[in-house]
């Protein structure tokens, strides 16, 4: 069987990974390829990513691999990328998606190319490679016209994919703090899916968009009201009280549904509602608000720890927010300790193969019991982010350490943590983290001014750096998009 030259060029890193995991499994060799693909798609639909990975490895290592048609092989590699992405092994997902694209180009499979570019965009977003994320998502969008012309799928299928790409572009722009642009992408996606009746077929997509719109609406309202931007939504979602109604609407979609995808949606919504509720009531939330925030975070984490859901990115983010919360409000730590005992086996399972090391061994300063527990929670979050290669997540945790120590007047440790976050942002790249740079520089400068004997040269250097960053921000976009929080959405 003649194939394009790219098909035989096995990526070395991916090949080693496959051999390492399952070198001798060949019992699927006698199963017809279509049956194997059906089993594979069912595993992915049920979020059974380890099982999907095993199925793919058997297929690719079987003696009959050469009998797989190229049009089927592109689907296999796409599914391999999906399995790695589902397991939060983002770096490993890149090569299979790219392989799927290369094969699909040879076979003129435009939908597989578009789907792979879309997923690549998500992977690069997770890895804080925002330029590459934009490029991949733009490639997915650009394929739409060609797909319609060749009639390789129905027009509605193309519209649905384009709406998902719009949503994912919104995720990238939100990470870059381009909140108005992100909201525009979310609006386009919402209107497109609503117009073709997709919300009736997939309520989850509506829940996702309500979450994303709620987050950017919250952050825009912190700067100044942008109510006119939300006019396409139903009136009940335009309430001046804020964005919490977005999350309440999303929760009605996810309630009483045991499907893992919907459970994950519920966890995401609870996490985001807790975050935005806290944000709305800063700087002085009352006890009722604080208890509601704890309820949302802890319920979200419990769902995300469930083996049927197991959202490692979500777990790391919710742990970060819990660490932030208890670092600032250590008087509530008994609530966490009682709850943790109920989920400890699930936590142990998640961290079975993840090494958690204390970032600050025996800190020489006085910490409340709740703050000591908060440090341990943040250590767990950092370990997960490091395991997944999520640099932005790592920086967020280091800034959380900084705030925790600053609140206890452990200035040296606080400075050490903020400088670590600053270094990570520099490694990611200034263009992708302009406002993160501004935030952490302001945190460093504020801290230096609090210290008994600040080093004046150091203070002057960071103030110069901050002024340069502010000039770049003014040149690039309005400064009122900032969100003054170190919690994680």
N, C-alpha and C positions, 0 to 999 in steps of 0.2 A: 504494500500500500504506500503510494507516494504521499509525502507530507511536506509542509513548509519546513525550511531549514531550522526555524526557531524552535520547533517542537522537540527536537532531539537534544537541545542545549540545556541539560538539566542544571538548575541552580545548585551550586555545591553546598551552600549552607542549608538549603531546604532538604537536599538529599541526605545529608548527615543527620538532620533532625529526624527524618522518617526512619532511617535505619536504627537510630539509637532507641526509638520507642518500641517498635514492633518489627523485628527483623524476620521472624519465622512464622507469622500468621498467614496462612494461605487457604483457609477453608472456604473463602468466598470465591475462589477461582472458578468454580463450577456453576456459580450463580449467574444467570443472564444479566447483562449490564443494566438493562432497564429496571429489573427487579432491585438490583443493588442501588441504583439511583433513587428508586422509590423509598427504600429503607433509609437511605442517606437523608433525603429531604424530610422524612418523618422525624428523624433524630434532630435535625436542625429546627424544625417547627416546634418540637417539644423542648427546645433548649438543652438537649442531651449532647453537649459538645464533645465530651470525651468519647462517647460512643460513636459520634460522627467521625471523629478523628481516627478511631480504630478502623472503621469501615473503609475510609479513604486509603489508609495505609495498606490495608489488605489488597485493595484494588490495584494500587500503584506498584506493589511489590510482587504481585502474582505473575507466574510465567506467561499468562495470557494478556498481559498489559498491552501488547502490540495489536491486539484485536479490537481494542477500544477505538471507536471512530473519533476523529478529531473534534467533531461537533459535540460528542459526549465528554471528551477529555477536557474541553474548556469548562464544562459544567463541573467536572470533578475538581479542577483546580480552584474554581470560584468557591466551591463548597469547602475546600480546604482552608481558604482564606477566612470564610465565615466561621469555621470551627475555631481557628486560632483567635479570631477577633472575639468570639463568644467567651473564650477562656482568658481574655484580656492579655493575650500574648501578641501584642500589637506589632512589634518588630518582625515577628515570624510571619505575620499575615501579609506583609507587603509582597514578598516574592510570589506566593501563589496567585494573588490577584493580578500581578503583572504578567505571570505566566498565562493566566486565563485570557488576558487582553491580547497577548501575542498570538495565541492560538486562534482566538476569535477573529482577529484581523485577517489571518490567513484564510479563514473559512467564511469571511464576510458576515459574521454573527454580530450584528450591531447591538441588539439588546444586551447580550452578555458583556460586550465592551462597556456599554453605558452603566450597567449594574456594577461592574468591577471598578470603574472609575469613581462611581458614587461611594462605594465602600472604602476605596483607597483614601478618598477625601476624609471620611470619618476616622480612619486609622491615623492619618497624618495630623488631624485635629487633636486626637488623644496624645500624640507624641509632641505636641506644640510646634509642629512644622507647618505653620499657617500658610506660608507661600505655596508650598506643595499641595496643601489641602485645597486652596482656591483653584490651583491649576487643574487638579484632578476633577473637581466638581464642575469646572468650566468645560472640560472635555466631555463630561457626561451630558451637560446641557447642549453642547454643540452637535451631539449625535442625534438629537431629537428629530430634526428636519429630515435627515437621511433615513431614519427609521420609518417615519411616516411615508416617505416616497416609496420605499421598498416593500411596504406592507408586511413587515416581519412580525408585527403585532398589531392589535387594534389601537385606534387613536386614543381611547380612554386609558389603555395600559401605558402609553407614552405620557399622557397627561399626569397620571398618578406618579410615575417615576420622576417627572420633572418637578412635581410638587414636593416630593421627598428630597430632591436635590436642593430646592429652594430652602426647605427647612434646614438642611445641613449647612448650607451657606450661612444661614442665620446663626447657627451654632458657632461657626468660625468667626463671624463678625462680632458676636457677643463676647467671645474670648478676647478679641482685640479692643473691646469696649466701644465699638461702633454701634451703640444701642439703637439709634434711629434706623440705620441701615439693616440691622438684624430684624427689627420690628417690621420693616418693609418686606423682607424675605418671608417672614412668618405670615404676614397678611396675604401675600401672593399665594402661598401654599394653601392657606385656609380657604381663600375664595375659590381656588381651582378645584380643591377636593369637594367643597360644598356644591359647586356648580354641577358636578357630574354625579352627585349623590353618593360619593365614596364613604361619607361618615356613616351611612346606613349599613354598609358592608364591613367597615372597619372603624368601630367606635374608638379603638385605641389610637388611631392617627389623630382624631379630634382631641383626645386626652393629652397627647404629646404636645400638640400645638397650643392648647390652653395653658399648659405648664410653661412653655417657652414664652408665650406672650405675657403671662403673668410675671415672669422674672424680669423681662426688659421693661414692662410697665412700672414695676416697682423701682427699678434703678433710674428710669427717666424721671419719675416723680420725686426722687430724692433731689435731683437737680432742679427741675421745675416742671409744672404740670404740662402734660402733652395729651390731654384728653381728646383733642380733635383727631389724633392719629388712630384712635380706636373706634372710629365712627362706624366701621363696617360690621362691628360685632353687635349682637343683641343688646337691647337697652340695659338688661339686668347685669351685663358685664361692664358697664361704663360707670359704675357707681363711684362717686368722688372719694369714698372711704379708702380706696386703694385697690390693690390687685388680688386680695385674698379670695374674692369671689371667683376668680379664674380657677383657683385650686379647688375650691368647694364644688364648682361645676364639674371639674375633672374627676373628683372623687365619686360623684354620682355615677359616672361611667364605669369606674373600676370596682365599685362595691359589689359584694356577693357574687364574685366570679373567681373560680379557683384556677383558671387558665394561668400558667406561669407568666405569660406576657402581660396579662392584666394585673397579676400580683405585683410584678415589677413596676408597672405603671402606677399602681397605688403607692408603692414605696417611694417612688420618685416624687409623686405629688405631695405626700406627707413631708418628705424631706424639704421640698421647696416651700411648702406652706410654713413650716417651722422657721426656715431661714427668713422668709419675707415678713412674717409676723414679728420676728425679733427686730428686723430692720426698721419696720414701720414705727416701732415704739422706742427706738433709741433716742436719747442716751439713757433714759430712765424707765425701763419697762417695769410694770408692777408685778406682784407675785402671781396674779392670775395669768398674765401673759407668759411669764417664765415657766409656769407649770404646763401651760398649753404647748409651749415650744419643746419642753422636755418630752411630753407625750408624743408629739409628732416625730421627733428625732429617734426616740427609742423604738417606736412602732415601725418606723421606716427601716431601721437597722435590723430588727427582728425578721422582717419579711426578706430583706436582702441576704440574710444569713441562711435562709431556708435552702436546703440542697436543691429543691426544685427550681429555685430562682437564681441563687448564687451570683449576684451582681458584684464582682470584686471592685470595680470602679466606684459603684455606689457605696459599698461598704467603706472604702477608704475615705470617701467624701463625708459620709455621715459620721464616721469616727473623728474626722478632723473637726467637724462642727461641734460634736459632743465634747472633745478636748478643749476647744475654745470656750464653750459654754461653762464647763465646770472650772476652767482656769479663772474665769471672771466671776463666777458665782459658786464658789466652793461650798457654800452653806447648803446647797442642794445635793451634795454628793451621796447622801444616804439613799436617795431615790435611785441613783444609778447602781449602787452596790446591791440593793435588793433585786433590781431588774437583771443585773449581770449574772447573778447566780442561776437565773432561769435559762439563760442562753449560753452559758459557758461552754457546754459541749460543742455547740455550733461554732463558737469563736475558735475553739481549739482545732476543729476540723479545718477551718479556713487557713489557719496559720501553721498547719502541720508541716508544710514544706517551705515556709517563709521564715527566714531568720529575723527575729526581732531583737535589736540591741538597744540599750539605753543610749540616747544621744548625749545625755548629761549624767555621768556617773557621780553619785553623791554630791550634788550641787551644794556649795558652801554658802547657803543662805536659808533664811527661815521661810518655809512654805507651809501653808495649811494642808490638812490631810486631803482635802478635795483637789488642791493643786498638784499634789504628788500623784494622785490617781489620774488627773488630767494629763500629766507628763507621760504616764504609761499608755494612755489612750492615744496620744499623739505619736508615740513611738511606734505603735501598731499601724497607724495610718501611714506614717513615713515608710515603714518597711514594705507595705503593699504598693505604694506609689513607686518605690525604687524597683520592686520586683516587676512592675508593669512598664517601667521606663517613662513614667509620666512626670516630666520635669516641672510643669506648672504646679502639679499637685505637691511635689516635694517642696517647692518654694513657698507655697501656701502654708504647709506645716511648719517650716522654719520661721515664718513670720508669726505663726501662732505661738511658737515657743517664745519668740521675742516679746510679744504682748504679755504672756503669762509672767515672764521674769520681770518685765518692766513694772507690772502691777505690784510685784513684791519687792521692788527696789533692788533687784539683783541686776544692777546695771551692766556689769561686765558680761554676764551670761546673755543678757538681752541683746547687747551690741553684737556679740559673737553670732547669735541666731539671725539677726537682721542682715549682717554682712554675708552670711551664708546664702540667704535668700537673694540678696543683691547679686552675688556671684552667679547664681543659677540663672537669673534673668539675663545677665550679660552673656552667658553661654547660649541661651536660647536665641538672643539677638535683640538689639534695641528696637528695631522696627516692629517686631512682633509684641513687644512688652513695654511700650512707651509709658503707659499710665501705671503699670506695675512698677516700673523704674521710679516714676514720680512718687508713688505711694511709699515705697520702701526707703527712698532717700529722705522723704519727709519724716518717716519714722526714725531713721538713724539720726537726723539732725535734732529732732525733738528729744531724743534720748541723750545725745551728747550735751544738750543744754541743761538736762536734769542732773547730769553727773557732777559730783562735787568739784572735780578739777579736770574739766574737758581739755583735750589737746586742741589748741586753737588752730594749728595748721590743718589738722584733720577736719575740723569743723568748717574751715574756709574752703577746703577742697570739695567737700560734699555739697556745700551751698553753691559753689560754682557749677558743679555737675547738675544740681537740681535746676538752676536757672537755664542751663543749656537744654535740658529735657523739656522744661516748660515752653521754651521757644519753639521746639519741634512740635509739641502738642498743639500750640496755638496755630502753627502753620498747617497742621494736618486736619484738625477737627476741633469743634467747640469744646471748651474746658468743662461745660456744665454736665457732661456725661459721666463724671466721676461718681463712684459709689464708695463711700467711706466705711468700709467694713473689711475685715480679714476672714470672714466666714466663707464657706464654699457653696456655690450653687451647683 
